Amino acid sequence: MNTPEVATTPTSNDLIQMTAHVVTAYVAHNSLVRQDIPSLIENVHKAFVKIQGGPEEIKIAEPLQPRMPIKKTITPDYLISLEDGRQYRTLKRHLRGLGLTPDGYRVKWGLPHDYPMVAPNYSQQRSEMAKTMGLGAQRKKPAKKAGRRPAAASA
């Protein structure tokens, strides 16, 4: 027996989730001033609501409050994730596993745009290792080849 497919309309939570995905993707690929993010969220949500045909009200959620001061999450040897409280030398892979981008993480927790994703000492170690391998050094210009000299003008 074939069961008829029932068209379901997205719930309020679905719209908020879709809005979060769109805004996160947009912020990850575009430079945006932090103060413009609430209006972006509002506009995207209004567009989804308009498509659905429901009420256009949305409460803009403030960034989550971290459990500890932001300065304490950055130590020389590791960073403490605000998602799970664990220590990481680099947050990028951890965030990718959670479905977040570095910019999305910063927006979610209200972090400054220059919040590091790599622990300072680890970054320094990698930099020194790259330099010892010769990466990042300017290439030497090849010496000029000895070529023909122009013929002297005879008078």
PyMOL commands that set and color helices and strands:
alter all, ss='L'
color gray80, all
select helices_A, chain A and resi 12-29+34-52+70-73+92-97+102-109+120-132
alter helices_A, ss='H'
color red, helices_A
select strands_A, chain A and resi 79-80+87-88
alter strands_A, ss='S'
color yellow, strands_A
deselect
rebuild
show_as cartoon
